Amino acid sequence: MDIWHILAIILFTTQIVSGILLHGNTIEINFLIKIFWVIIWNVILYNGGFWT
């Protein structure tokens, strides 16, 4: 496994677990944080060779 695959797995699982733990709670969704996560996912997926 490449480091980019490991990072993708870690980020995916932490986002799923945090989504489960925060289920039912009202949280304010910050647009800049969502943009930041999209950029991070794009960098990981591009460098990991998922888009060839």
C-alpha positions as CSV (number, residue, x, y, z in Angstrom):
1,M,0.0,0.0,0.0
2,D,1.1,3.5,-0.8
3,I,1.0,6.3,1.8
4,W,-1.8,8.0,-0.2
5,H,-4.0,4.9,0.1
6,I,-3.4,4.7,3.9
7,L,-4.3,8.4,4.2
8,A,-7.5,7.9,2.2
9,I,-8.5,5.0,4.4
10,I,-7.8,7.0,7.6
11,L,-9.6,10.1,6.5
12,F,-12.6,8.1,5.2
13,T,-13.0,6.2,8.4
14,T,-12.6,9.2,10.7
15,Q,-15.2,11.2,8.7
16,I,-17.6,8.2,8.8
17,V,-17.1,7.7,12.6
18,S,-17.5,11.5,13.3
19,G,-20.7,11.5,11.2
20,I,-22.1,8.6,13.2
21,L,-21.1,10.2,16.5
22,L,-22.6,13.6,15.6
23,H,-25.8,12.1,14.2
24,G,-28.8,13.8,15.7
25,N,-26.8,16.7,17.0
26,T,-27.2,20.2,15.4
27,I,-23.8,21.4,14.3
28,E,-23.0,24.5,12.2
29,I,-21.5,23.5,8.9
30,N,-18.7,25.8,7.9
31,F,-18.4,26.2,4.1
32,L,-14.7,26.8,4.3
33,I,-14.1,23.5,6.2
34,K,-16.1,21.6,3.5
35,I,-14.0,23.2,0.8
36,F,-10.8,22.3,2.7
37,W,-11.9,18.6,2.9
38,V,-12.7,18.5,-0.8
39,I,-9.3,19.9,-1.6
40,I,-7.6,17.4,0.7
41,W,-9.5,14.5,-0.8
42,N,-8.6,15.6,-4.3
43,V,-4.9,15.8,-3.5
44,I,-4.9,12.4,-1.8
45,L,-6.9,10.7,-4.6
46,Y,-4.8,12.4,-7.4
47,N,-1.4,11.6,-5.8
48,G,-2.5,8.1,-4.9
49,G,-3.1,7.2,-8.5
50,F,-6.8,6.8,-8.2
51,W,-7.2,9.1,-11.2
52,T,-5.0,7.8,-13.9
